[in-house]
């Protein structure tokens, strides 16, 4: 059954407003698009990345969708609210839905202005809600024909109060039956050109596993939660073959815990080798559970770079973060990959509540001591529903970052933003110079 009006899914990132080095099409709405299509619901995807704000408004308003769903990440709330305001003026009869990581951790922030908020995984639940809404004769301000509590993760404002149904994390069997994400609406030529210009690779993103069983102090795991799930490799390679056919030459496996299950990782690598897949790949990895054998297998299977959450040069700070790893394990992991010929990138967080200036300086020293190919710095952002948030932040005054990677505390901090920004800049200058001249690589003493 097809529905007139249908659904428009919006990714509210504008490259012109917040330039970043690495660009990936929004996978979340690609998953939802394919599921809506499978239910017979007409769906349009609007990826704002390469467009102007006014162009987006005119095109969406002209199509008059019955439902507009906006997927919002941490740096995108201002764009989302601006789009909502302009579109609501021109589409008063449209239902506006917010979803994604930021609405998941702070639904109250969006329930004031959006008609509906979806928290957690939108798979299955959001497409079913759209189908039911379109066939029920409901209106944005009259959802009486729907049993709202039958849609896990749904949150609405009623009589001045937020009413919600707890989100669910779907079991592997449910996810395995879902269609592959529909990437047909994305401008792949522009994504490939932008990535190739910045990195030399025609790279795109892929999600293989879902969920993370660890409990880092600063991580909210807003969408996938703690339940670790892994799909059949046959389905994974069907998606990889689609990406290769689209012209991509490298994959960014964006899972939180892709290397967590060593047997699954090894099976993936063996299958990459057996199929002789014509793409290379990069991934995230924890620094523990690694062996020379599995690292060598990753290299033979086409892995060219691994991103490691090293976070700090101080074991005391790592304990504050509840990382459940040590600086020494991080150093070992970097050298394991480096010796195998796999590039390494490190993520670091400085200015953590409870750490000291000395521990921050140890982190800067660690960055310059390791054979890293890339280093990325951030300061703590206490997301709601994390232990860090409970300690230092206030939901009433919580704000998101305006642009990517800015040095801006959203809670009272003992560290000076200007000093941190300057030290990060100085360290990155030294890091780049060391790479240019091939400076000495040494081990680092730790607390």
C-alpha positions in Angstrom: 0.0 0.0 0.0 1.4 3.4 -0.9 0.6 6.6 0.9 0.3 10.1 -0.6 2.3 12.8 1.1 4.8 10.2 2.5 7.8 10.8 4.7 10.8 13.1 4.2 14.0 12.2 6.2 16.4 15.1 6.8 20.1 15.1 7.7 20.6 18.7 8.9 24.4 19.1 8.4 25.5 21.9 6.0 29.2 21.7 5.0 29.1 25.4 4.2 28.4 26.2 7.9 30.7 23.7 9.6 33.5 22.4 7.3 35.1 19.1 8.3 37.8 17.0 6.8 36.0 13.7 6.6 32.5 13.5 5.1 30.3 10.4 5.2 26.7 10.0 4.0 24.2 9.7 7.0 23.7 6.0 7.5 20.9 6.3 10.0 18.4 7.7 7.6 19.6 5.3 4.9 18.5 2.4 7.2 15.2 4.0 7.9 14.6 4.8 4.2 14.9 1.2 3.2 12.6 0.0 6.0 9.9 2.6 5.0 10.1 1.5 1.4 9.7 -2.2 2.5 6.5 -1.2 4.3 5.2 0.6 1.1 5.6 4.1 2.5 6.7 6.8 0.1 10.0 8.2 1.4 12.4 11.0 0.3 15.8 11.6 1.7 17.2 15.1 2.0 20.9 15.2 2.8 21.7 18.9 3.4 25.5 18.4 3.3 26.2 20.0 -0.1 23.1 22.2 -0.3 22.2 25.7 0.9 19.6 26.2 3.6 17.1 28.0 1.3 17.4 25.3 -1.3 16.5 22.7 1.3 13.5 24.7 2.6 12.1 25.3 -0.9 12.4 21.7 -2.0 10.9 20.1 1.1 8.1 22.6 1.3 7.3 22.0 -2.4 6.9 18.3 -1.9 4.5 18.7 1.1 5.3 15.5 3.0 2.9 14.3 5.7 5.9 13.5 8.0 9.3 15.1 8.3 11.8 13.2 10.4 15.1 15.1 11.3 18.1 13.0 12.5 20.1 15.2 14.9 23.7 14.7 16.1 25.4 16.6 18.8 26.4 19.6 16.7 23.2 19.9 14.7 20.5 21.2 17.0 20.7 24.8 15.8 20.3 23.7 12.2 17.5 21.4 13.1 15.5 24.0 15.0 16.1 26.5 12.2 14.8 24.1 9.6 11.8 23.2 11.9 10.9 26.9 12.3 11.0 27.7 8.5 9.3 24.5 7.5 6.5 24.7 10.0 5.6 28.1 8.7 5.0 26.6 5.2 3.8 23.2 6.2 1.4 23.6 9.2 -0.3 20.3 8.5 3.0 18.2 8.6 4.0 16.1 11.6 7.6 16.9 12.7 9.7 14.1 14.3 13.1 14.4 15.9 15.4 11.4 16.3 19.1 10.5 16.5 21.8 10.7 19.2 21.0 14.2 20.6 17.2 13.8 21.0 17.9 10.4 22.5 20.0 11.8 25.4 17.9 14.9 25.8 14.4 14.4 24.5 13.0 17.3 26.6 15.1 19.7 24.5 13.1 18.7 21.4 9.7 17.8 22.8 8.9 21.5 23.3 8.9 22.2 19.5 8.7 18.8 17.7 5.5 16.9 17.6 7.2 13.6 18.3 10.6 12.5 19.5 12.1 9.1 18.9 14.9 7.9 21.3 17.3 5.1 20.7 17.2 2.8 17.7 14.7 3.9 15.1 14.7 0.6 13.3 11.4 -1.1 13.0 9.6 1.2 15.4 9.8 4.5 13.5 8.9 3.0 10.1 5.9 1.2 11.7 4.8 4.5 13.4 4.9 6.3 10.1 2.9 3.6 8.3 0.3 3.7 11.1 0.1 7.5 11.3 -0.4 7.8 7.6 -3.2 5.2 7.5 -5.0 6.3 10.7 -6.2 9.7 9.7 -4.3 11.3 12.5 -3.1 14.9 12.6 0.0 16.5 14.2 -1.9 17.7 17.2 -4.3 14.8 17.4 -2.7 11.4 17.8 -5.6 9.8 19.6 -6.0 7.2 16.9 -2.6 5.7 17.8 -1.5 3.7 20.8 1.6 5.7 21.4 2.9 3.3 24.1 3.1 0.6 21.4 6.1 2.4 19.8 9.2 1.9 21.9 11.3 5.0 22.2 8.5 7.5 21.4 8.3 10.6 23.4 5.6 13.4 23.2 4.5 16.3 25.3 0.9 16.0 26.7 -0.7 18.5 29.0 2.6 20.1 29.8 4.3 16.8 30.6 6.7 14.5 28.7 5.1 11.1 28.1 7.4 8.4 26.8 7.8 4.7 26.0 11.2 3.2 26.9 13.4 2.5 23.9 14.4 -1.1 23.0 17.5 -2.6 21.5 16.4 -5.1 18.9 17.9 -8.6 19.1 20.2 -9.8 16.3 17.5 -11.9 14.7 15.3 -8.8 14.2 18.2 -6.7 12.7 19.3 -9.6 10.5 15.9 -9.5 8.7 16.1 -5.8 7.9 16.9 -4.6 4.4 20.3 -3.1 3.6 20.4 0.7 4.0 19.2 2.6 0.9 22.0 4.9 -0.2 20.5 5.9 -3.5 19.6 9.4 -2.5 23.2 10.5 -1.7 25.5 12.4 -4.0 28.2 9.8 -4.0 30.3 11.6 -6.6 30.6 14.6 -4.4 31.3 12.6 -1.3 34.0 10.7 -3.1 35.5 13.8 -4.5 35.6 15.5 -1.1 37.1 12.5 0.7 39.6 11.9 -2.0 40.7 15.6 -1.9 41.1 15.5 1.9 42.4 12.0 2.5 43.4 10.5 -0.9 40.7 7.9 -0.4 37.2 7.4 -1.8 36.0 6.3 1.6 32.5 5.8 3.0 31.1 4.5 6.2 29.7 1.1 7.2 28.1 -0.2 10.4 28.7 -3.9 11.1 28.2 -4.6 14.8 26.0 -2.7 17.2 26.3 -1.9 20.9 29.1 -1.6 23.4 29.2 -3.6 26.7 31.7 -1.2 28.3 30.8 1.8 30.6 33.1 4.6 30.0 32.3 7.5 32.2 31.7 10.0 29.4 30.0 7.8 26.9 26.2 7.6 26.7 25.9 5.0 23.9 22.8 6.9 23.0 21.5 4.9 20.1 22.9 1.3 20.1 23.2 0.8 23.9 25.1 -1.9 25.7 23.8 -5.0 23.9 26.5 -6.2 21.5 25.1 -7.6 18.3 26.8 -8.9 15.1 25.2 -9.7 11.8 25.8 -12.7 9.5 28.9 -12.1 7.4 26.9 -12.9 4.2 24.8 -9.8 4.8 27.8 -7.7 5.6 29.5 -8.6 2.4 26.4 -7.9 0.4 26.5 -4.4 1.6 30.3 -4.1 1.0 29.7 -5.3 -2.6 27.1 -2.5 -3.1 29.6 0.1 -1.8 32.3 -1.1 -4.1 29.9 -1.0 -7.1 29.2 2.7 -6.2 32.8 3.5 -6.7 34.1 3.6 -3.1 37.6 2.2 -2.6 37.8 2.3 1.2 35.5 1.6 4.1 35.2 3.3 7.4 33.9 0.6 9.7 32.3 3.0 12.3 31.3 0.4 15.0 32.2 1.2 18.6 33.4 -2.4 19.1 34.3 -3.9 15.7 37.4 -5.7 17.1 35.7 -6.8 20.3 34.9 -10.4 19.2 38.2 -11.8 18.0 36.6 -14.8 16.3 34.2 -12.7 14.4 36.9 -10.2 13.4 39.1 -13.1 12.2 36.2 -14.6 10.2 35.6 -11.1 8.6 39.3 -10.9 7.7 39.4 -14.4 6.2 36.3 -13.6 4.2 37.8 -10.3 2.9 40.9 -12.3 1.8 38.9 -15.2 0.3 36.6 -12.9 -1.7 39.5 -10.6 -2.8 37.3 -7.6 -2.1 38.7 -4.6 -4.0 38.5 -2.1 -1.0 40.7 -1.3 1.9 39.2 -0.4 5.3 39.7 1.4 8.5 38.1 0.9 11.9 37.9 1.8 15.6 39.4 -0.5 18.1 40.0 -0.9 21.8 43.6 -1.2 22.9 43.2 -4.5 24.8 42.5 -8.0 23.4 44.9 -7.5 20.5 47.5 -10.1 19.5 50.2 -9.9 16.8 48.4 -12.7 15.0 45.0 -10.9 14.7 46.8 -7.6 13.8 48.7 -9.3 11.0 45.5 -10.9 9.7 43.8 -7.4 9.7 46.7 -6.1 7.6 46.4 -9.0 5.1 42.7 -8.4 4.9 43.1 -4.8 3.8 43.1 -2.8 7.0 45.1 0.4 6.5 44.3 2.4 9.6 42.9 1.9 13.1 41.5 4.6 15.4 42.2 4.1 19.1 40.5 5.7 22.0 43.8 6.3 23.9 42.2 9.3 25.7 45.0 10.1 28.2 48.7 9.8 29.1 47.8 9.3 32.8 46.5 6.0 34.3 44.8 8.0 37.0 42.8 10.0 34.4 41.9 6.7 32.6 40.5 5.4 35.9 38.5 8.6 36.3 37.1 7.9 32.9 36.4 4.2 33.7 38.2 3.2 30.5 39.2 -0.2 31.9 42.5 0.0 30.0 45.9 1.4 30.8 48.3 3.7 29.1 50.7 0.8 28.7 48.1 -1.2 26.8 47.5 1.8 24.5 51.3 2.2 23.8 51.5 -1.6 23.0 48.5 -1.4 20.7 49.9 1.5 18.7 53.3 -0.3 18.3 51.5 -3.6 17.3 49.7 -1.9 14.5 52.7 0.2 13.5 55.0 -2.8 13.2 52.3 -4.6 11.1 52.2 -1.7 8.7 48.8 -0.5 9.7 48.4 3.3 10.3 47.2 4.5 13.7 45.1 7.4 14.9 44.6 8.4 18.5 41.6 10.1 20.1 42.5 12.1 23.2 40.5 14.0 25.8 41.9 16.7 28.0 40.4 18.8 30.7 38.6 15.9 32.4 37.0 16.7 35.7 39.3 15.7 38.5 42.5 15.5 36.4 45.4 17.8 36.9 47.5 20.1 34.7 50.3 17.6 35.1 48.2 14.7 33.7 47.1 16.9 30.8 50.7 17.6 30.0 51.4 13.8 30.1 48.7 13.4 27.5 50.4 16.0 25.2 53.8 14.2 25.8 52.2 10.8 24.9 50.9 12.1 21.6 54.3 13.3 20.6 56.1 10.1 21.7 54.0 7.6 19.7 54.2 6.7 16.0 50.7 7.9 15.3 49.6 9.0 11.9 46.7 11.1 13.2 45.8 12.7 16.5 42.5 14.1 17.5 41.8 16.2 20.6 38.5 17.0 22.4 37.4 18.3 25.7 34.7 16.5 27.8 31.1 17.0 26.7 28.9 15.6 29.5 26.0 14.0 27.6 22.8 13.5 29.6 22.4 9.9 31.0 26.2 9.5 31.6 27.9 9.4 35.0 30.0 12.4 33.9 26.8 14.4 33.3 25.4 13.5 36.7 28.5 14.9 38.4 29.2 18.1 36.6 26.3 19.3 34.4 22.8 20.8 34.8 20.2 19.7 32.2 18.4 23.0 32.5 21.5 24.9 31.2 22.9 22.1 29.0 23.9 23.2 25.5 25.4 21.4 22.5 28.5 22.3 20.7 28.0 24.8 17.9 30.7 23.5 15.6 32.9 20.4 15.5 35.9 20.0 17.8 35.7 23.4 19.5 37.3 24.0 22.9 34.2 25.0 24.8 33.1 23.7 28.2 29.3 23.4 28.7 29.7 23.1 32.5 31.9 25.0 35.1 35.4 23.7 34.7 38.6 24.3 36.6 40.5 24.5 33.4 40.9 27.6 31.2 39.6 27.1 27.7 42.1 29.5 26.2 45.0 27.7 27.8 43.7 24.3 26.7 43.1 25.6 23.2 46.6 27.0 23.0 48.2 23.8 24.3 46.2 21.7 21.9 47.3 23.9 19.0 50.9 23.9 20.1 50.9 20.1 20.5 49.3 19.6 17.1 51.9 21.9 15.5 54.7 19.9 17.1 52.9 16.7 16.0 52.8 17.8 12.4 56.4 18.9 12.4 57.5 15.6 13.9 55.7 13.7 11.1 57.3 15.9 8.5 60.9 15.3 9.7 60.3 11.7 10.9 61.3 12.5 14.4 62.3 9.9 17.0 59.7 7.6 18.4 60.1 6.8 22.1 58.1 5.1 24.8 56.4 7.1 27.5 56.6 6.9 31.3 53.2 6.8 33.0 51.7 7.3 36.4 
